[in-house]
Structures are given as C-alpha cells and as structure tokens.
Amino acid sequence: SVDLQKCTNEELVNAYDNTVLYTDHFLYRIIEILKTFRQPTVMLYVSDHGESLGEYGLYLHGAPYSIAPDVQKKIPFIIRRPIPGGACEYWNLKDLEVILF
C-alpha cells in the first residue's frame, strides 16, 4: 500500500495524470478495434467516482456525498455511437444531462 502522507502533492497529481493518460491510450485502442467491426457498435465508458487532488484539503475519493467536492461527484462518462454516413458521435455526462433533464 502507499502511504499518502509521504507523497507530495506533485507526486499525487503526477500519478493521477499518468492514470488518465493510460486510460486515454486504452480507450483509443478500443475505439480503433471497434472501427474494424462490420456492424455498428456502441461504446460506453463510465467510472464509479471522480477524484480530489487537494481541493479543500481532500485527496482521492470517499468523502461523504454531502461534503464531497464536485470533482468527486462528477464521474467520467463517454458514449461513442455510430451515426448515418459512417461517422460517430460522442456524448459526455453534460450532454446526457441536457437530454434527460
């Protein structure tokens, strides 16, 4: 396990940035694979929580919802779906909020 008390803010942000970079790489590879399919495909990417990187003295996640900052409450969410003509459109959580509410 990692002792967060011994990590600098820069180290924590760097670790987070690296995980985002890897996730971006992974999703790119998935999209490239989906492009090879002959049938239209939909990709849904969703996370279970956001992260805090020092906002209000909080790190990572897990604060009670009533006091958690928005960065912990707003989850990563992407939908990729085909549209006529062979192109694809991408939706994020804000797009979905507009559609549903």
Rosetta blueprint (number, residue, H / E / L):
1 S L
2 V L
3 D L
4 L H
5 Q H
6 K H
7 C L
8 T L
9 N H
10 E H
11 E H
12 L H
13 V H
14 N H
15 A H
16 Y H
17 D H
18 N H
19 T H
20 V H
21 L H
22 Y H
23 T H
24 D H
25 H H
26 F H
27 L H
28 Y H
29 R H
30 I H
31 I H
32 E H
33 I H
34 L H
35 K H
36 T L
37 F L
38 R L
39 Q L
40 P L
41 T L
42 V L
43 M E
44 L E
45 Y E
46 V E
47 S L
48 D L
49 H L
50 G L
51 E L
52 S E
53 L E
54 G L
55 E H
56 Y H
57 G H
58 L L
59 Y E
60 L E
61 H L
62 G L
63 A L
64 P L
65 Y L
66 S L
67 I L
68 A L
69 P L
70 D H
71 V H
72 Q H
73 K H
74 K L
75 I L
76 P L
77 F E
78 I E
79 I E
80 R E
81 R E
82 P E
83 I L
84 P L
85 G L
86 G L
87 A L
88 C E
89 E E
90 Y E
91 W E
92 N E
93 L H
94 K H
95 D H
96 L H
97 E H
98 V H
99 I H
100 L H
101 F L
